[in-house]
Amino acid sequence: MVARSAMMAYEDRVEPRDETLCRSWLFDATGARHAVTVVNLSLNGFMARTDAPLAGGERVVLTLPVVGDRTAEIRWSLGGRVGAKFAQELPAALYPCALAAMR
């Protein structure tokens, strides 16, 4: 049932995402640092691959090029992938530069 809920959340996102392939760091609620590969991004969220044991509802901080550290909430976690929503939308003026740096 959890897997089905996670996939429904993944399929029901409200905006398109831009494909990326960017290695970065994600800090969990305890401050532990985890390696992630951000595979897609939008102004309001991202999907990443990671071995970190993250759960839905967990608050994290993702380090991104150009825009820096961004707080997000994990919305789903499934098979080494996580989807998250940023606490605040990324700055639209900086988004194209951040996206270019992540490709």
C-alpha angles and dihedrals in degrees: 000000000000091000091052092050091049093051092047089054090048093051095043099060113140101223137035119261129220117234116244138165107207129149112216146146129267123193118208128212091277092052094252113150119230130186113239137176111217106216100177138013142188134174088268107035153350146219121224141177116233143149090221115120097238124165134203112274094028116133115228139171119229121197112221131181116257096002098053127205116004128187116227141169120234107237098181141358125198135158098340094319130103133190120205141180120220117239088227128023114258114255105272092214092057097039097089091051093047091048092050090051090052097054 
